[in-house]
Amino acid sequence: MSERSAADQKWDTGPRDSRAELPLALAMRPSGKAGIRYSYSSATTGFLSRIHELLELTKAARSTKSSAEWVVKRFQQTKERVLDATGVHLENRKALDIGPGQRLGCLRCFSLTNDVVGIDTDVITPSFDVLAYARMVRHNTLMRTLKTFARQLMGIDARFRAALATELGVSFLPEARVLRMSATAMTFPDETFDFVYSHSVFEHIDDPEAALREVARVLRPGGVAYISVHLYSSHSGSHDPRILCQGSPRPPFWPHLRPALAPAIRPNTYLNRLRLSEWRALFDTIMPGATFVSDRQDGELTEPLRMLRQQGELSSFSDEELLTVDFVGIWKKPATAVHATDPVSGTGRTSLKATGSDKSPPRSATAWNLGAAR
């Protein structure tokens, strides 16, 4: 039986999504009221989908070592990419992690040699804390709280921290500090940080332009931003837990981009659905001169893509945006700014002009000026 008749038909259920009939630029935009929340808990999914996610916790309990290995690999890769692109060593820096995740993996890694704070729209508690759970119910929804409670009750988080410390070759990890704050309206003063990091977060932000402008604002001259986006057009870009938990891609491929299969997709979070060209345009406008890196799945998906193209599918998407999983923008903030007049509104605005190397000396850990952090 062919791939289409077997795997695809399994997902070809339910009424046809009317959005598939819209022009692509409209069909890719989120429906409903956006902007209220953009965290994990911002999407409404079926009860069975959430139960499936809870069952995945039992798998996570057996994979803390591999999870820690993956986090450390990404941490090391980030440092190497920043050094290659900007010449900046990520040590003794004042750093910000936007959306560090419930287990705070990379935030803890960077905290070993840097002064780091994280921000998230969800309340994050790194250990068992009844008062924190009460705050989580208020801000994160009940499902997020239950998952965190179950993870910590099962000892998954504690084992992950131990595995992470072992992988990093240290006896303990620094305490993690996370503030509840929106990336689109940070309360930090201008030019606060030497390094701003985010992985797989900006695709969940309803106003990514505002968030990128905030990153540029809070960076010091010579500071570096590393923003990694999980592309919606990738095979797993729908954030359907059934696909995210696959490991290696399995058919049906790119079901959320194929009108016959899209109705069966159940994302577990809000997605802004920006395309690769739109992300590039945002970086080029707000962070001119940024270096782009693409993490791709050519080896796993080139042949399935060729077969689907032969069937006339996915013609509206380029190979690059379908095969790229994570799109990374790396930007070093220039040391000078140029004031210009916006030709449309006539109002003044500040743009950035590229200059030389990082003139900021390494900084030891310092006290935070947090402003009116929520």
ABEGO torsion letter per residue (X at the ends): XBAAAAAAAAABBEBBBAAAABBAAAAABBBEBBGABABAAABBBBAAAAAAAAAAAAAAAAAAAAAAAAAAAAAAAAAAAAAAAAGBBBBGBBBBBBGAEAAGAAAAAAAAABBBBBBBABBBBABBBAAAAAAAAAAAEAAAAAAAAAAAAAGAAAAAAAAAAAAAGBABBBBBBBBBBBAABBABBBGABABBBBBGAAAABABAAAAAAAAAAABBBGBBBBBBBBBAABAAAAGBAAAAAAEBBBOBBGAAABAAAAAABBBABBBAGBBAAAAAAAAAAABBGBBBBBBBAAAAAAAAAAAAAAAGBGAABBAAAAABABBBBBBBBBABBBBBBBAAAGBBBBBBBBBBBBABBBBBBBBBBAEBBX
